[in-house]
């Protein structure tokens, strides 16, 4: 997400909100007290929370567009690999509107 912080197009306070969602997801995964179903539910919840930020991005002259999508997806993909979770990236982000 460093690339989003480095791009003035993305307001830092909104990038902070995305980061908070992903940090909470990471904490859930680090606990390793989950099932495949609860993992997908956690990814869906995080994705829906990020979806909910789209209007706020737009109100601040930005949007969750290609660079942001790629940055968020890379972070999620890193989590999937780090925790050895056997879910396809597209499935993990199946609820995304961005």
C-alpha positions as CSV (number, residue, x, y, z in Angstrom):
1,X,0.0,0.0,0.0
2,X,3.1,2.2,0.1
3,X,2.4,3.1,-3.6
4,X,-1.0,4.5,-2.6
5,X,0.6,6.6,0.1
6,X,3.1,7.8,-2.4
7,X,0.4,8.9,-4.9
8,X,-1.2,12.3,-4.1
9,X,-4.3,11.1,-5.9
10,X,-5.2,9.0,-2.9
11,X,-5.8,11.0,0.3
12,X,-3.7,9.5,3.1
13,X,-6.6,9.5,5.6
14,X,-8.6,7.2,3.2
15,X,-5.6,5.0,2.5
16,X,-5.4,4.7,6.3
17,X,-8.9,3.5,6.4
18,X,-8.2,0.8,3.8
19,X,-5.0,-0.1,5.7
20,X,-7.0,-0.5,8.9
21,X,-9.5,-2.9,7.2
22,X,-6.6,-5.0,5.9
23,X,-4.7,-4.9,9.2
24,X,-7.8,-6.2,11.0
25,X,-8.1,-9.0,8.4
26,X,-4.4,-9.8,8.9
27,X,-4.9,-10.0,12.6
28,X,-7.8,-12.4,12.1
29,X,-5.7,-14.6,9.9
30,X,-2.7,-14.5,12.2
31,X,-4.8,-15.9,15.0
32,X,-5.2,-19.1,12.8
33,X,-8.5,-19.9,14.5
34,X,-10.6,-20.2,11.4
35,X,-12.2,-22.6,9.0
36,X,-12.3,-22.2,5.2
37,X,-15.8,-20.7,5.5
38,X,-14.8,-18.1,8.2
39,X,-11.8,-17.1,6.1
40,X,-14.0,-16.4,3.1
41,X,-16.4,-14.6,5.3
42,X,-13.6,-12.4,6.7
43,X,-12.4,-11.6,3.2
44,X,-16.0,-10.8,2.1
45,X,-16.4,-8.5,5.2
46,X,-13.1,-6.7,4.5
47,X,-14.0,-6.3,0.8
48,X,-17.4,-4.9,1.6
49,X,-15.9,-2.4,4.1
50,X,-13.5,-1.2,1.3
51,X,-16.4,-1.0,-1.1
52,X,-18.1,1.3,1.5
53,X,-15.2,3.8,1.2
54,X,-15.8,4.4,-2.6
55,X,-18.1,7.3,-2.0
56,X,-15.7,8.9,0.4
57,X,-12.9,8.5,-2.1
58,X,-15.1,10.2,-4.7
59,X,-16.0,13.1,-2.4
60,X,-12.3,13.7,-2.0
61,X,-11.5,13.8,-5.7
62,X,-10.3,10.2,-5.9
63,X,-11.5,6.7,-6.5
64,X,-10.6,3.1,-6.0
65,X,-9.3,2.7,-9.5
66,X,-6.6,0.6,-11.2
67,X,-3.6,1.5,-9.0
68,X,-5.6,1.2,-5.8
69,X,-7.2,-2.1,-7.0
70,X,-3.8,-3.5,-7.8
71,X,-2.3,-2.4,-4.5
72,X,-5.2,-3.8,-2.5
73,X,-5.2,-7.1,-4.5
74,X,-1.4,-7.4,-4.0
75,X,-1.8,-7.0,-0.3
76,X,-4.6,-9.6,-0.2
77,X,-2.5,-12.0,-2.3
78,X,0.4,-11.6,0.0
79,X,-1.8,-12.5,2.9
80,X,-3.1,-15.6,1.1
81,X,0.4,-16.8,0.4
82,X,1.8,-15.8,3.8
83,X,-0.9,-17.8,5.7
84,X,-0.9,-20.6,3.1
85,X,-4.6,-20.1,2.4
86,X,-5.9,-22.1,-0.6
87,X,-8.4,-19.5,-1.9
88,X,-8.1,-18.0,-5.4
89,X,-7.4,-14.2,-5.2
90,X,-10.5,-13.5,-7.3
91,X,-12.6,-15.6,-5.0
92,X,-11.2,-13.9,-1.9
93,X,-12.2,-10.6,-3.4
94,X,-15.4,-11.8,-4.9
95,X,-17.5,-9.0,-3.3
96,X,-15.4,-6.1,-4.7
97,X,-17.0,-3.4,-6.7
98,X,-13.7,-1.8,-7.6
